[in-house]
Amino acid sequence: MNSPYGTRWLAVCIVVAALAAIGGADVPVASVIGNASQDTALNDDSAHERILWLRAEIARHDDLYFKKAAPEISDAAYDALKRELVVLEQAHPEFAQNSVLGDDRSGRFLTYRHRVRMLGLDKSYTEAELRTFHGRHEKQLNHADLVYVVEPKYDGVAISVTYENGRLVRAVTRGNGTEGDDVTANVRTIRSLATELRATDTDGSANPIPDIVELRGEIYVSFAEFGRINRDQEEQGSEPFAHPRNLAAGTLKLTNPEEVAQRKLEIVFYGWGAWESAQGEPASQRELHTLIRAWGLPGLEHIKLASGADELWMAVQALGRERSRFGFPTDGAVVKLDAADLWEALGASDQSSRWAVAFKFAPARVRTQVRSITLQVGRTGVLTPVAELEPVVLGGSTVSRALLHNREWIAQHDIRVDDAVFLEKAGEIIPQLAGVDTAARPATSKPYEFPSECPECRTPVESLTGEAAVRCSNHSCPAQVRRRVEHFASKACVDIDGLGPAMVEKLVAKGWVKDIADLYRLRREDLLTLGGNVDKSTDRLLAAIERSKRVELWRFINGLGIPRVGAAKAKQLAAKFGSLEALAAVRAVDPTAGIDSAAAESVLEFLSDPRNRMMVKDLVRLGVEPKKQSAASPD
Ligand code: IVH
């Protein structure tokens, strides 16, 4: 390792080394989680060099995260970079100006200056750090039994929503803390967000309404909505989101509020910036929570109270245990002094408040081994590499596979067969490789060579310009055919009972099914030769196929597997064309007539392949006659 930190850094915990390695860092690995003091021994030149590199690296990851919605490193690795920067800047204040501690401005929105700067939180990872936090307060405030509010740290995107005389006027992202993106139109689509604060409480009492208030909160996506959208993404052949936070961040930065409204963003409030009111600010964090609910706004759930260090630690641990049952993502607890009059006495640093601290829960993480790397062939021919792992229990379930995204990703992170790897669960759901234990790699290990042929049909693989994906270009590749038929027969499409992956595999292997239309050409006498208890199941399957001829048109269109056309766009197309014949005949689409231009383009591209146009015509000839859209909403 070519490190300006010298050999003592070789002792740095391997997890951190691995985390930085997965970030593709070509600069020395020296981030330390939970150890802040060693950097002070650096000479000025190397410290300055490291600070500059850290700033550039953090800015690069901000860009990947906020602007491209394609993060390369885990949160823990990102936090480690930021933490190292803070420590180095504290030790070398001469280099600390113009620090880049995150900036989410995307350049696609007007920017707006916060009335009061949006600060971040210092982070803690251990019981000892929490006790130090409490001890410092006790000493500084000369106060025993300090009361804390312990809140879940919602894992989404920070937002500041301004109400003037009770009316929502603006919603702005954190940006660089001083100035953020004005995303008001997008935030207005959030159904649980009141545009008008409730002036009278349910019991008839009056709620004080400030002249101006900047409410601070978090926009997030629930696990249920994350699952729904990712299922849709997969159906449309698009990459799933890796974490609910990426989905929230990506959605909030869409420039079309109608698209934002199709995804169910949620919001909660936990603080304030400016507060201009004759009655003054809330006297405590508890009072703020009460007021937020009284105004009819969504407040935090699962808040705890604690007095003194022992109770504080117990409350944080309890939250850590409970959070696996929450329906929304959290990555820690936020500990806040309850009494607002104490906040000022503690002051704030340039980046964070001193009266609050985040306690970060470690993500579920295990070490295992890559047995092999296989390729999964998608229905459009995209070849997705998958790490086949030594099975291991992670966050309550056994994991034996993890997606490796694409060829570039494997090369960038240098993942190899037989590597010992660290596995994390993103958003508590999807297992992801978070690092390679490169120190455990045998000397004989070789970089992974991406196959040059499709594993199924041996067609040379193709990479399209501008796309990270590698494809098998053979439209008749049996694996692609199987995926297309499985998709067509799935519940979200024409729903053919009895046509699961095992049956599809048999039909394709026999050569009876080469495309979707062939399903309607299947002959009873052929199916009877498949063996097993065939009489009954053959008749059931044929009846289910027959029934599928009359499903709703949008289900059929969804089943055709047109790239980027999922259920929502299929509904638009069904409403527009009304029949398969009309769809098969289409030569041009007027994008203004009820369907968006992306869907129109996808349809034309799909039909420009004569095999697809022929298949749709064949379906019509074979008696497929989906039900016309009813006048009522197809939902
Ligand atoms: S308080 C001075 N409370 O965590 C207080 N933040 O830097 C500032 N977050 O992105 C924040 N849940 O948006 C606070 N209950 C909570 C929170 C919370 C999530 C986010 C916040 C920011 C990060 C802290």
Boltz pocket constraint, residues with backbone or C-beta under 6 A from the ligand:
constraints:
  - pocket:
      binder: B
      contacts: [[A, 119], [A, 120], [A, 121], [A, 151], [A, 152], [A, 153], [A, 154], [A, 155], [A, 156], [A, 157], [A, 158], [A, 159], [A, 217], [A, 218], [A, 270], [A, 271], [A, 300], [A, 334], [A, 352], [A, 353], [A, 356], [A, 358]]
      max_distance: 6.0
